[in-house]
Amino acid sequence: MARGGINKVVVQQARQALIARGENPSIDAIRIELGNTGSKTTIHRYLKELNGQQPVAAAGGMALSEVLGRMVGQLATQLQDEADLKIEQAESTFTQQREQLEAQLAQARQALAAAHQQHQIDGAALAAESEKLLSTQSTLQAEQLRSASLNQSLGELQLRLADKDEQIKSLEDKHRHARDALEHYRNASREQREHEQRRHEAQLQQVQVEVRQLQQGLIVKQDELTRLHRDNERLLGEHRQAAGACKAKDELLEQRDAQIQGLRTILAQAQGASEEMRRQLDVQAQSLEARRDLCAEQARQLQQLEEQLKARDEALALCQAQLPAPTE
């Protein structure tokens, strides 16, 4: 079944009508006669069959010159039809190639737009990472300032602790000197008392008075010693408090050091992520450049095809000009 609803009989009737009007029964003329319906390939096939049958049918009733004239006209028409068919096929092939190239160009443009969008997204992500890195560096600087302040406070506490240690040492020296003096005084008093007892029994009362005086002085010394012990305990308590505060400062410094170490780790991770993003961005930029080169190559090929089509059109026009004029 022929396309467009035409058949051999319809083509034959259109051909005969054209011949009766004195027109050349070409493929385009028959198609116009049929109301612009039917495929040129189908019309050409039917015309070829009809042209093959016509000389045999007309040989008995026509002169040889007329038959030859008809055959020459039919051959010219057939050549024209074949040329039109080849032109149509070439135009169809070119149209398909051009559509394929346009589709490839559209895909390349879409890929380029997607790559550009991804490039913008990567740029925004890199900017966010840079802001995060700046914030982390600012936090690290603040923590370093706080650490320096704590170190300064610790140094001041250590100086105060050293001062307290010197005061305690001084009090201990005073206590030792007082105890040595008291022991020396006791020994001297005992020797003197024994000596006085051996030599002067009569001076016992005077010695007893002196002993009482010495005992009173001893009580005074004992009170002073007790006061010194209290001062020593108080200083020891202050020393313990200072040592506890120093220990708390040390623990706080250790915590700050751990926090600073964690911030340094975060900073290193952020720097590593930033380097990775830069590397990926370079790779995508290289891929984008390659795609641009591919698009340029495809555009160059499309231009070459257009030039080839133009050359074919010129060659076809030249062929049409060289074909013999159709016979009436």
NORWOUR-V631263 format. One record per helix or strand of 3 or more residues. SS is the DSSP state (~ for helix, > for strand). FROM is the first residue (numbers start at 0). TO is the last residue. If there is no record, write none. Layout:
<<SS & FROM & TO> <SS & FROM & TO>>
This chain:
<<~ & 2 & 4> <~ & 7 & 19> <~ & 26 & 32> <~ & 39 & 57> <~ & 63 & 198> <~ & 203 & 321>>
